[in-house]
Amino acid sequence: MEIISKFTVGSEEGISDLITIIDSSVYSLHKDFVSEDDIKSYINNEIDPRRMINELNNLSNQLVMTYADQRPVGYSIIKSGSVYPGISEGKRATEISFVIIPDLDTPEIRQSLWKKYRTAVSFTDEIWINMLTHDPLLDFFKENGFTVIADDQTGPFRLPSYILKMEIHKN
């Protein structure tokens, strides 16, 4: 299997690939907690390609897409300068999202996306993510140096989540 992770701009093709992953992951991560009708309604009414293009073309944001055999399977959105409760004073914080379609999640895909996103956040002091408590990637983040700093709720259905952070140690 050929796996590639690359920076992607907010073009029609990039957004189409991103929406493919979002649709699949929203369904997979919420199907045990929310009705299928509510999930479909959210996907049909709230995922707006134009808004995504505008957000990704903001110079503070970057999109990394991961493909397996040319099929979109994961992404990370990196948002520079975002804040969360508990950020250390004087530190630069970067928010990330990190999503892999659960049915296609493999260690190789995780590592490919992880390495590319880590390249993009080398400028910051702290990275943070708000992740569902039942997200299958949660343990992966903990194993890679993230710590839970707060309980929260996130996503379109306000399900239980954790805010995790990791300090970047620069040499």
C-alpha positions, 0 to 999 in steps of 0.5 A: 500500500502506498501511503503519502501525507502532504500539505494541501491547499483549500482547493476544490479537490482538497476540500472534496477529499477533506469532506470525504474523510469528515463524512466517514469519520463523523458517522463512525465516531458518532453512530453509537451515541447519536441517531443516524438521522441526526448525523445525516442532517449534520453532514447535509446541513453543516458541512459547508465547502465554501466556509472550509475553503475560506478557513483553509486559505487563512494564512494561520491554518494548514491542512495535511492530507493522508492518502492510501493508494491515492484514496483520502484516509486522514487529515490534520488541520493546524491552527496557529495562534489559537488558545485554550484554557490553561495555556502557559503564559507567554507560550505560543499554542497551536490547535490541531485536529487529527482524523483518520477514518476508523475503518482505514486506521493503520499504524503506517497511516498514523505515522505518516500523518503524525510525521508530516503534521509534526513538521508543520508545528515545529514553530510552536511551544504547545500543541493542543487538541480537543478529542472525543473520549471514545476516539480510537486515536486517544491512546496514540496521542497519549503514547506520543506525549500528549497529556489530558489537561481538562474534561470538555465536550466537543463536536457537533453533538457536544459529546464528552471529550478531553483537551490534551496538550503537548509541549514542543521541546526545541533544541 
